[in-house]
Amino acid sequence: MAKGVPLMGRDPDGKAKIINVDENGNVKVQLSGTIGSHLIHEVRGNAQLAPKDEITVIDIDNPFIIDSLQWRTDHPSRITLRLLYRKNSTLTSEFAVLDRSVYRGILSMNSISNAGHPAFSIVSFDSENNFYKVETRDKLIFPEGGKIIVNNNSSEDTYTSGWVILGREFQ
């Protein structure tokens, strides 16, 4: 078995460098220093929201990415999902997806259904059984941190909402 073939080249500073390539053409690389660390988050919840009630699902000061978000509720307009990101230490009612498109961050099932929201797909919109569910189409990014809040806009009725969020927080 061959040990590898040394290849010579120059780094960006013009210094000569040698790397070893194995018989399959693979290069072995040793990285040093901090590449980046992150925490994995899995947030699951189910709640009865009283009139005008709200629940903060996520409140993170560091940059984070939501890899997937599923949200369900039993009312198409009274329960809203607020995706807020920090911009210069101020919360704004917008959020961004991985391609850097920015969207208004206050959503109801009706607003997602009626507008055909580009960041969310409808999984179920069943007005007969009062079951509405959506999920993200792409990763959501919060470059300076942010909050996710579920709230009941009704002044009289209690509704149910649930969520499953998978994401990463960067240190």
FIFI-660009 format. One record per residue (C-alpha): residue number from 1; residue in one letter; chain; y, z, x. Coordinates in steps of 0.25 Angstrom, whole numbers, padded with zeros to 4 digits. Layout:
# residues N
<node nr="NUM" rest="A" kette="A" Y="Y" Z="Z" X="X"/>
...
***
This chain:
# residues 171
<node nr="1" rest="M" kette="A" Y="0000" Z="0000" X="0000"/>
<node nr="2" rest="A" kette="A" Y="0013" Z="-0004" X="0006"/>
<node nr="3" rest="K" kette="A" Y="0024" Z="0007" X="0008"/>
<node nr="4" rest="G" kette="A" Y="0035" Z="-0002" X="0004"/>
<node nr="5" rest="V" kette="A" Y="0045" Z="-0012" X="0010"/>
<node nr="6" rest="P" kette="A" Y="0058" Z="-0007" X="0016"/>
<node nr="7" rest="L" kette="A" Y="0070" Z="-0015" X="0011"/>
<node nr="8" rest="M" kette="A" Y="0084" Z="-0015" X="0017"/>
<node nr="9" rest="G" kette="A" Y="0097" Z="-0016" X="0011"/>
<node nr="10" rest="R" kette="A" Y="0111" Z="-0010" X="0011"/>
<node nr="11" rest="D" kette="A" Y="0117" Z="0001" X="0002"/>
<node nr="12" rest="P" kette="A" Y="0130" Z="-0001" X="-0005"/>
<node nr="13" rest="D" kette="A" Y="0137" Z="0005" X="0008"/>
<node nr="14" rest="G" kette="A" Y="0130" Z="-0005" X="0016"/>
<node nr="15" rest="K" kette="A" Y="0120" Z="0004" X="0023"/>
<node nr="16" rest="A" kette="A" Y="0106" Z="-0001" X="0026"/>
<node nr="17" rest="K" kette="A" Y="0096" Z="0005" X="0017"/>
<node nr="18" rest="I" kette="A" Y="0081" Z="0003" X="0016"/>
<node nr="19" rest="I" kette="A" Y="0072" Z="0005" X="0003"/>
<node nr="20" rest="N" kette="A" Y="0057" Z="0004" X="0002"/>
<node nr="21" rest="V" kette="A" Y="0051" Z="-0005" X="-0009"/>
<node nr="22" rest="D" kette="A" Y="0036" Z="-0004" X="-0012"/>
<node nr="23" rest="E" kette="A" Y="0026" Z="-0015" X="-0013"/>
<node nr="24" rest="N" kette="A" Y="0030" Z="-0017" X="-0028"/>
<node nr="25" rest="G" kette="A" Y="0045" Z="-0018" X="-0025"/>
<node nr="26" rest="N" kette="A" Y="0049" Z="-0004" X="-0030"/>
<node nr="27" rest="V" kette="A" Y="0060" Z="0003" X="-0023"/>
<node nr="28" rest="K" kette="A" Y="0059" Z="0018" X="-0022"/>
<node nr="29" rest="V" kette="A" Y="0072" Z="0025" X="-0024"/>
<node nr="30" rest="Q" kette="A" Y="0076" Z="0040" X="-0021"/>
<node nr="31" rest="L" kette="A" Y="0087" Z="0045" X="-0029"/>
<node nr="32" rest="S" kette="A" Y="0096" Z="0057" X="-0025"/>
<node nr="33" rest="G" kette="A" Y="0107" Z="0064" X="-0031"/>
<node nr="34" rest="T" kette="A" Y="0109" Z="0067" X="-0046"/>
<node nr="35" rest="I" kette="A" Y="0106" Z="0055" X="-0055"/>
<node nr="36" rest="G" kette="A" Y="0110" Z="0063" X="-0067"/>
<node nr="37" rest="S" kette="A" Y="0103" Z="0073" X="-0076"/>
<node nr="38" rest="H" kette="A" Y="0102" Z="0074" X="-0091"/>
<node nr="39" rest="L" kette="A" Y="0097" Z="0083" X="-0102"/>
<node nr="40" rest="I" kette="A" Y="0088" Z="0077" X="-0112"/>
<node nr="41" rest="H" kette="A" Y="0092" Z="0081" X="-0127"/>
<node nr="42" rest="E" kette="A" Y="0083" Z="0081" X="-0139"/>
<node nr="43" rest="V" kette="A" Y="0091" Z="0086" X="-0151"/>
<node nr="44" rest="R" kette="A" Y="0083" Z="0087" X="-0165"/>
<node nr="45" rest="G" kette="A" Y="0089" Z="0093" X="-0177"/>
<node nr="46" rest="N" kette="A" Y="0089" Z="0093" X="-0192"/>
<node nr="47" rest="A" kette="A" Y="0099" Z="0101" X="-0200"/>
<node nr="48" rest="Q" kette="A" Y="0104" Z="0103" X="-0214"/>
<node nr="49" rest="L" kette="A" Y="0119" Z="0101" X="-0213"/>
<node nr="50" rest="A" kette="A" Y="0127" Z="0109" X="-0224"/>
<node nr="51" rest="P" kette="A" Y="0140" Z="0103" X="-0229"/>
<node nr="52" rest="K" kette="A" Y="0150" Z="0100" X="-0218"/>
<node nr="53" rest="D" kette="A" Y="0140" Z="0105" X="-0208"/>
<node nr="54" rest="E" kette="A" Y="0138" Z="0099" X="-0194"/>
<node nr="55" rest="I" kette="A" Y="0129" Z="0101" X="-0182"/>
<node nr="56" rest="T" kette="A" Y="0131" Z="0098" X="-0168"/>
<node nr="57" rest="V" kette="A" Y="0118" Z="0091" X="-0163"/>
<node nr="58" rest="I" kette="A" Y="0123" Z="0088" X="-0149"/>
<node nr="59" rest="D" kette="A" Y="0135" Z="0093" X="-0141"/>
<node nr="60" rest="I" kette="A" Y="0134" Z="0089" X="-0126"/>
<node nr="61" rest="D" kette="A" Y="0146" Z="0089" X="-0116"/>
<node nr="62" rest="N" kette="A" Y="0138" Z="0080" X="-0106"/>
<node nr="63" rest="P" kette="A" Y="0135" Z="0065" X="-0107"/>
<node nr="64" rest="F" kette="A" Y="0123" Z="0062" X="-0115"/>
<node nr="65" rest="I" kette="A" Y="0115" Z="0051" X="-0121"/>
<node nr="66" rest="I" kette="A" Y="0108" Z="0051" X="-0134"/>
<node nr="67" rest="D" kette="A" Y="0095" Z="0043" X="-0133"/>
<node nr="68" rest="S" kette="A" Y="0092" Z="0043" X="-0147"/>
<node nr="69" rest="L" kette="A" Y="0097" Z="0050" X="-0160"/>
<node nr="70" rest="Q" kette="A" Y="0091" Z="0050" X="-0174"/>
<node nr="71" rest="W" kette="A" Y="0099" Z="0056" X="-0185"/>
<node nr="72" rest="R" kette="A" Y="0095" Z="0058" X="-0200"/>
<node nr="73" rest="T" kette="A" Y="0101" Z="0064" X="-0212"/>
<node nr="74" rest="D" kette="A" Y="0100" Z="0065" X="-0227"/>
<node nr="75" rest="H" kette="A" Y="0114" Z="0060" X="-0231"/>
<node nr="76" rest="P" kette="A" Y="0119" Z="0046" X="-0226"/>
<node nr="77" rest="S" kette="A" Y="0134" Z="0050" X="-0225"/>
<node nr="78" rest="R" kette="A" Y="0136" Z="0065" X="-0226"/>
<node nr="79" rest="I" kette="A" Y="0129" Z="0068" X="-0213"/>
<node nr="80" rest="T" kette="A" Y="0135" Z="0063" X="-0200"/>
<node nr="81" rest="L" kette="A" Y="0132" Z="0062" X="-0186"/>
<node nr="82" rest="R" kette="A" Y="0143" Z="0063" X="-0176"/>
<node nr="83" rest="L" kette="A" Y="0141" Z="0058" X="-0162"/>
<node nr="84" rest="L" kette="A" Y="0153" Z="0062" X="-0154"/>
<node nr="85" rest="Y" kette="A" Y="0155" Z="0060" X="-0139"/>
<node nr="86" rest="R" kette="A" Y="0165" Z="0067" X="-0129"/>
<node nr="87" rest="K" kette="A" Y="0175" Z="0058" X="-0123"/>
<node nr="88" rest="N" kette="A" Y="0185" Z="0065" X="-0114"/>
<node nr="89" rest="S" kette="A" Y="0179" Z="0079" X="-0119"/>
<node nr="90" rest="T" kette="A" Y="0183" Z="0075" X="-0133"/>
<node nr="91" rest="L" kette="A" Y="0172" Z="0072" X="-0144"/>
<node nr="92" rest="T" kette="A" Y="0174" Z="0059" X="-0150"/>
<node nr="93" rest="S" kette="A" Y="0167" Z="0053" X="-0163"/>
<node nr="94" rest="E" kette="A" Y="0161" Z="0042" X="-0156"/>
<node nr="95" rest="F" kette="A" Y="0148" Z="0039" X="-0148"/>
<node nr="96" rest="A" kette="A" Y="0143" Z="0028" X="-0139"/>
<node nr="97" rest="V" kette="A" Y="0130" Z="0021" X="-0137"/>
<node nr="98" rest="L" kette="A" Y="0124" Z="0017" X="-0124"/>
<node nr="99" rest="D" kette="A" Y="0131" Z="0003" X="-0124"/>
<node nr="100" rest="R" kette="A" Y="0144" Z="0011" X="-0124"/>
<node nr="101" rest="S" kette="A" Y="0147" Z="0007" X="-0139"/>
<node nr="102" rest="V" kette="A" Y="0155" Z="0018" X="-0146"/>
<node nr="103" rest="Y" kette="A" Y="0153" Z="0022" X="-0160"/>
<node nr="104" rest="R" kette="A" Y="0159" Z="0031" X="-0170"/>
<node nr="105" rest="G" kette="A" Y="0151" Z="0044" X="-0169"/>
<node nr="106" rest="I" kette="A" Y="0151" Z="0049" X="-0184"/>
<node nr="107" rest="L" kette="A" Y="0139" Z="0043" X="-0191"/>
<node nr="108" rest="S" kette="A" Y="0133" Z="0045" X="-0205"/>
<node nr="109" rest="M" kette="A" Y="0120" Z="0038" X="-0209"/>
<node nr="110" rest="N" kette="A" Y="0129" Z="0029" X="-0218"/>
<node nr="111" rest="S" kette="A" Y="0138" Z="0025" X="-0207"/>
<node nr="112" rest="I" kette="A" Y="0126" Z="0021" X="-0198"/>
<node nr="113" rest="S" kette="A" Y="0120" Z="0013" X="-0210"/>
<node nr="114" rest="N" kette="A" Y="0132" Z="0006" X="-0215"/>
<node nr="115" rest="A" kette="A" Y="0138" Z="0002" X="-0202"/>
<node nr="116" rest="G" kette="A" Y="0124" Z="-0001" X="-0195"/>
<node nr="117" rest="H" kette="A" Y="0128" Z="0008" X="-0183"/>
<node nr="118" rest="P" kette="A" Y="0125" Z="0002" X="-0170"/>
<node nr="119" rest="A" kette="A" Y="0121" Z="0015" X="-0163"/>
<node nr="120" rest="F" kette="A" Y="0111" Z="0020" X="-0174"/>
<node nr="121" rest="S" kette="A" Y="0099" Z="0014" X="-0182"/>
<node nr="122" rest="I" kette="A" Y="0096" Z="0018" X="-0196"/>
<node nr="123" rest="V" kette="A" Y="0082" Z="0024" X="-0197"/>
<node nr="124" rest="S" kette="A" Y="0082" Z="0028" X="-0211"/>
<node nr="125" rest="F" kette="A" Y="0093" Z="0027" X="-0222"/>
<node nr="126" rest="D" kette="A" Y="0086" Z="0032" X="-0235"/>
<node nr="127" rest="S" kette="A" Y="0096" Z="0036" X="-0245"/>
<node nr="128" rest="E" kette="A" Y="0085" Z="0038" X="-0256"/>
<node nr="129" rest="N" kette="A" Y="0079" Z="0050" X="-0247"/>
<node nr="130" rest="N" kette="A" Y="0092" Z="0053" X="-0240"/>
<node nr="131" rest="F" kette="A" Y="0086" Z="0051" X="-0226"/>
<node nr="132" rest="Y" kette="A" Y="0095" Z="0044" X="-0216"/>
<node nr="133" rest="K" kette="A" Y="0091" Z="0042" X="-0201"/>
<node nr="134" rest="V" kette="A" Y="0097" Z="0035" X="-0189"/>
<node nr="135" rest="E" kette="A" Y="0094" Z="0034" X="-0174"/>
<node nr="136" rest="T" kette="A" Y="0102" Z="0028" X="-0162"/>
<node nr="137" rest="R" kette="A" Y="0100" Z="0014" X="-0158"/>
<node nr="138" rest="D" kette="A" Y="0105" Z="0017" X="-0144"/>
<node nr="139" rest="K" kette="A" Y="0108" Z="0029" X="-0135"/>
<node nr="140" rest="L" kette="A" Y="0121" Z="0036" X="-0138"/>
<node nr="141" rest="I" kette="A" Y="0130" Z="0041" X="-0126"/>
<node nr="142" rest="F" kette="A" Y="0139" Z="0052" X="-0125"/>
<node nr="143" rest="P" kette="A" Y="0146" Z="0051" X="-0111"/>
<node nr="144" rest="E" kette="A" Y="0154" Z="0064" X="-0111"/>
<node nr="145" rest="G" kette="A" Y="0145" Z="0072" X="-0121"/>
<node nr="146" rest="G" kette="A" Y="0146" Z="0073" X="-0136"/>
<node nr="147" rest="K" kette="A" Y="0141" Z="0079" X="-0149"/>
<node nr="148" rest="I" kette="A" Y="0132" Z="0075" X="-0160"/>
<node nr="149" rest="I" kette="A" Y="0135" Z="0081" X="-0174"/>
<node nr="150" rest="V" kette="A" Y="0129" Z="0080" X="-0187"/>
<node nr="151" rest="N" kette="A" Y="0137" Z="0084" X="-0199"/>
<node nr="152" rest="N" kette="A" Y="0137" Z="0085" X="-0214"/>
<node nr="153" rest="N" kette="A" Y="0150" Z="0079" X="-0220"/>
<node nr="154" rest="S" kette="A" Y="0146" Z="0084" X="-0234"/>
<node nr="155" rest="S" kette="A" Y="0154" Z="0095" X="-0240"/>
<node nr="156" rest="E" kette="A" Y="0143" Z="0098" X="-0250"/>
<node nr="157" rest="D" kette="A" Y="0129" Z="0094" X="-0246"/>
<node nr="158" rest="T" kette="A" Y="0119" Z="0098" X="-0235"/>
<node nr="159" rest="Y" kette="A" Y="0112" Z="0087" X="-0228"/>
<node nr="160" rest="T" kette="A" Y="0101" Z="0086" X="-0217"/>
<node nr="161" rest="S" kette="A" Y="0102" Z="0079" X="-0204"/>
<node nr="162" rest="G" kette="A" Y="0093" Z="0078" X="-0192"/>
<node nr="163" rest="W" kette="A" Y="0093" Z="0072" X="-0178"/>
<node nr="164" rest="V" kette="A" Y="0085" Z="0069" X="-0166"/>
<node nr="165" rest="I" kette="A" Y="0093" Z="0066" X="-0153"/>
<node nr="166" rest="L" kette="A" Y="0088" Z="0063" X="-0139"/>
<node nr="167" rest="G" kette="A" Y="0098" Z="0062" X="-0128"/>
<node nr="168" rest="R" kette="A" Y="0102" Z="0065" X="-0114"/>
<node nr="169" rest="E" kette="A" Y="0113" Z="0074" X="-0108"/>
<node nr="170" rest="F" kette="A" Y="0118" Z="0071" X="-0094"/>
<node nr="171" rest="Q" kette="A" Y="0123" Z="0082" X="-0085"/>
***
